Each structure stands twice: as structure tokens, then as C-alpha cells.
């Protein structure tokens, strides 16, 4: 149980929102139940996830939790918000630096102002057949790994997915023993894409950083194209750019914003 006052910052990356806790000494213990209470949009602060910033052996570490309290490998929008926090609050100089995650070390380029770029790492086509069912419709999908799992379905319109009040059904179920993020993708003109995403442990979100990287590779394969490739992707929350090099390494660029401060003590008592 945490008894001392714990402060947090609320922010977002293309409206994918997070509660950020600065805990460099790794001294704050937060349970999955407490995380869910903090992220609850009716009774808590409300967010898609919680980021606890820790420092191990001189390197920042991203302890990321989904809104339901479950652990996640990393978050492409969240890591930019974390990097924004570190630079804006004076804990890290602007420029290029590393953040460790459960999906390994990520390098970011963070200016004092403007968009933040993160090298997400390898994006892989798992070459397995999966199907996505939602809103009474079924689509074949690509099984893409970005360190976390994604099922990417191509639709005539992103509205075809319905209200996404419930998680889409993805088969075969044993392909994703820990759940899966599901993206619905609509091609626009040129290299532009519209998408919606249902995140495991969260629900539909306004954006998903790793999801855009999965979509970028899936779109390239779907169009029969070759790498390298560059896509401009529009989730409901804004605009992101993804570049994938010839070795399937993805680089994600987009905004990050810090909005407000909150006292978490009532949730941790």
C-alpha cells in the first residue's frame, strides 16, 4: 500500500491517452486493480493506459499497463508521451535517447517542440491465416507482430466494423493466447490510410502507435508492394507517419501532449 502522496500527469498522443507516473527509484507499487480504477473513465481519471517511468542502470524504463491493469509489451503512442514528459520536465535532454520496454530498447528523437520519432523495431508478418468477425461481418486478416500481436483487416469503410462496443472475434483463438489488437483499415488516396483499432485490455481507442506500424506493413503486403514503404495513417485521433525500411524496421512519427496534473493518492490507499 502506498501512503505518501503520488502525483501523475495526464497526456495523449493522437488522443490515445495515458496517466504518467514519474518513479525513477522504482518505489511506487501499483496493482492491476488500482490501475483499472485510475484509468476508469466514469470514476477515475480516465485513460487508455498507465505509464510508470522507472530508471534501471541509467536507462529509462517504460512500465506500461493497459486500462484493465494488464501488463503490455509497450505502446507506440505512450512511449512518445513518456519521452515528451522526460524532456519537458527536465529529466532528459532533447535529442536522441533510449527507453527500455518489455519489447526491448527503443530509440527516440525528441525535440523541444514538434513531433517525436520512435524506432519501433521489427514488424513481422507471421504468415498465418486469421479471420476477424465484427458487426455481423467476417474478413480475412493478416497476423502481424510488432512485439505485440495485431490482426489487420481491410474493409471498404472503417464504419463497416460497427460500434466496436465489444471485442471483435478473431480465429483461430489459439493464435493469440494473450489476446490481440484488431485494426480495420480503409485505403484513401495515394499512400494515405484511415484506420480504427480495438486494443486488447482497453477497447476501441482513438489511436494505437504499434497498430499503425502493423497497418503499414500489412498495407504494403496487401498492395503487393515492396519495402521500403511510407504511409500516412489517420486513426480517429489524428495523423501519424510510419516508415518501414527494407529490413521491416518501423519508425513512427507523431505528436505528444501533456495536459494536466492529478493526485493519485486516493486510488492507491
N, C-alpha and C positions, 0 to 999 in steps of 0.2 A: 504494500500500500504506500502510495506517495503522499506525504504530508506537507512538504514545502510547496510554495506557490510555483505553478508551472505555466509559463506563458507560451503562446503559439501565434503564428502568423497565417492568415488565410490568403491564398492566391490562386491563380489559374494560368493555364497555357491553352489558348484557343477554347476557353470555357470548360476545360477539363480541370476540375478544381480540387484543391488539396489543403489540408491543415499541416503546417510545417512546425516541427519542434526542434529547437537547437539544443542538442545534448552531446557536446563534444567529448565529455568524460564518460559517456555510456552509463549514466547513473539513474536514469528515469525508466522505471518499469511500467509498461502499458500492456494490459491484457487485450485479448481479442474482443471481449465483451465491452471493455472501456473504449476501444477503438470504434466499435459499432455505435456506441452511444454518442461519441463525439461527431461521427460522420452522419448521424441520423438527421435528415432534413426537417423533420417535424419537431423533434425535441432537443436536438443538439446544435452544433454549429452548422453542420451540413456540408458534405464534401464527397467526392468520388474516392478519396483515399487519404491516408495519413503518412507523412514522411517524417521520420526521426533522423536528424543529422548527427552522425557519430563520427569520431576520428579514431582510426586504428593505425598504429605505426606510421603516423604522419600523413596518412591519406584519408580523405573524407569518405565515409561510407553511407549509402542510402538504405536505411531500414524502411522498406515500403510495405504498407498494409492496404489491402482493399477495404472498401467501405464496410464489408461484413466482418472485418477483423482478420481475415485470412492473409497469410503471407504471400507476396508475389515476387517474381524474379527482379523486375524493375519496371519502370514506366517512362516512356519517351517524353511525354509532356511534363511529368512530375520531376524528372531529373533536370529539365531546363528551369523549372520554378525553384528547385533547390539551388542550382547554380546562381540564379538571379539573387536569391536570398544571401548567399555567401559573399557575393561581390558587393551588393548594395549595402549590406550591413558591416562591411569592412573586415570580414573574416578571411577573405581571399582576394588577391589582386586580380584585376581584369586580365584577360588574355586566355592562353591555353592552359588547362589544368585537368587533373584526373579525378574521377569519382568512382569508387568501388561499389558494385551492386551484387546481388545474388546471381546475376548473369555475367559476372566478371567486371573488369575495369573498363570504364568508358571515358573517352577524352572529349572535352568540350572547348569551344571557342566562345568566350563570354566578353562582349564589350560593355562599357559603362552604360551605353544606351543602344537600343536596337535589338534585332533578332539574335537568338542564341542557336549555335550549331552544335550538335552532338553526333559523334561517330557511334552509331548503334551497334555495329559489328555485322556478323554474317547473318544473312537472311536465306533460308533454305527451303526449297521445295521438297517435301517429304515423299512425294511420288506415291501417295496412297489415295484411293478413291473414297471420298466422303460426300455425303448429301446433307443439305440444310433444309429443314422444314419450318415454315412460319406463315401465319396468316392464311392457312389452307393451301399453301403452295410449296412445291419442292424444287430445289435447284441442286445441280451438281456443283461441288465446290473444290477449291484447291486447299490442300493441307500445308500450311506454311509455318515454319518455326522462326521466331525472332528471339530465341532464348526462351520465349513463352509461346504457347500454341495459338494458332489462328486458323479459322475456316473461312475462306473468302469466296463469296457467291456473287456472280454477275447477274444483274437484274436490268430490266428495261427502265425502271424508275425506282429510286430508293424508297418510294412510298409503297411499293409492292410488298414490303416487309410488314406492313401494318403498324399497329401502335407499339409493338415490342414490349408490351406490359409484362410478358412472361418470356423466359429464355427460349430461344429457338431450339428445336430438337436437332441434334447432329448425330449422324450414324456413319460408321459403327461407333457405338458408345465407348468400346474398349480402346479406341484410338486416342482418347483423351481421358485418362484415368483421373486427372485433377481438374477437369473442366476445360473449356475452350472459349476464346474470344471469337465472336462471329461478326464479319464485316459484309455489308451489302453494298455493291459497287455499281455505279452508273457512269458510263463514259460520256464526257462532254466533248467539246471541240479540241482538236489537237492533242496536246499532252495533259489535258485537264480532266479531273475525275471528281465526282461527287460521291460521298460515302456516308453510311450510318454504321454504328457499331454497338453491339451488345457485349459488355465486358463481364467476364465471369466474376462472381462475387460482388458485383456492383449493379448491373442492369444497363439500360441504354445510357450512354454518356454523350456529351456534346463533342467529344473528340477522343482520339487514342493515338499516341505517338508511335508505339510499336505497331499498332494496327495500320497506320498509314504506310509504314515500311513493308509490312506484309502485302498490302494492297498494291504497292508499287511493283514488287516482284511479280505478283500474280497477274497484274495488268500487262506487264511486259510479256509474260509467257502466254497469256490469253490472246494477245495480239500477234503472237508468232514472232515477236521481235527479239533482238539480241542485246546483250549488255555491252557497254554501259547504257544506262537509261536515266531519264529525269522526268519526274511527274510533279505537277502542281495539284494538290489534293484539297478538296473543300469538305471537311466534316461540317456538321451544323454550327460549330463554334468558331469557324474562321478559316484561315488559309495556312497550309503547310507545304513545304517543298521537300522532296525526297530525291536524292541522287544515289544510284546503285552502280558501283564500278564493275569492271569485267570479272571480278572475283566474288561478286554477290555481297560486297560490303556496302552497307547502307549508311548514309549521312542524312540526318534530319535537321531542318532549319525552321524555326518559328518563334513566336513571341512568348514572353513570360511576364506576368504582372503580379505584384504584391499589393493587397488591398486593405487589410485590416488586422488588428491585434485582438487576441482573446485570452481570457484566463481559463485554463483547463482544470484548475483545481477541483471544482465541483464534480467533474466527471471521473476524477481519479481518487476520490476519497474512499 
